[in-house]
Amino acid sequence: VLDDGYKDQAVEKLGDHKPSGPYRGGKYSVYEGGTRTPFIASWKGKILPGVSDEMVCTIDIAASFAALTGTPIQENEFPDSFDVSESLLGKAGAKGRDHLIQQDNGSVGKFGYRAGQWKLVSLGSKTQKLELFDLSKDPSENTDVIKDNPEIAEQMKERLAKYIADGRSR
């Protein structure tokens, strides 16, 4: 976080450095620059070196570790955690999660909802301004394609609203 209220000259000392790399946004943002980060997993003798493009989230550690240890989890526990242990272990053909909900710091009601190649951004509950991005073509979220894909945006908007109303995504 660059401007977090502290007088530490973080913004002034930034220079040409871009903390979020090629991605839009930063920490506490619902854009990829706020949440897309490398996830490094290491377990000697269990995880082979490799790279995966599967989507995982730190919240998935709970369900994944439960699965790896044979610990059952109840329906009401870890409501947003998915078992992505096979992806973490680097198993061939393993899949990560199929969707991810991103939220700003919780104070403004902004959400990002990723599903497959698509990302819907809801810029606040009062305005209901929506943006849609095709991350397979535009991972930096520069081009809003909602006007060209209204049916995809509407389906994603409905799913996001359901997850929010349910208070869980699993």
C-alpha positions, 0 to 999 in steps of 0.5 A, a space after each residue: 500500500 503506497 498511500 496508507 496515511 503514514 508519512 513515510 515518503 513511499 509515494 515519493 520514493 517509488 520512482 519508476 517502480 510499479 508494484 503491481 507490474 503490468 496489472 491495473 490497481 493495487 492493494 485493496 483494489 478489486 483489479 488484478 493488480 490488487 490480488 494477482 500475485 505469485 503463489 509459491 508452494 514447496 514441500 520436499 519430496 511431495 511437490 515437484 518443481 514447476 509452474 501452473 496457471 491455475 487459479 488458487 487463493 490463500 483462503 483455499 489453504 484451509 480446505 486444501 490442508 484439511 483434504 491433505 490431512 484427511 480432516 473433514 470440514 463442516 458445511 459451515 466452515 471455511 465457506 469460501 475455501 476450495 480444495 485445490 491441493 492437487 494444483 498445489 502439489 503440481 499433479 498433472 491435469 489438476 484444476 484450481 478454483 473455477 471462480 474467485 470473488 475479490 473485494 475492496 477493503 470492505 468499506 466501499 462495496 466494490 467487488 471483482 468476480 473472476 470466472 474462466 477468462 472473464 472478470 466482472 467488476 462492480 464498482 459499488 452497491 449504490 451506483 451499480 457501475 459494472 465493467 467486464 474484462 476478457 482476461 485471456 486477451 486483456 490481463 491488465 484490464 484496460 478495455 471494458 467489453 461489457 457493451 459487446 458481451 451484455 449476456 455474459 455480464 448479466 450472468 456474472 452479475 447474477 452469480 455474484 449477487 447470489 454469492 454475496 446474498 448467500 454470504 459464501 461462495 462454496 
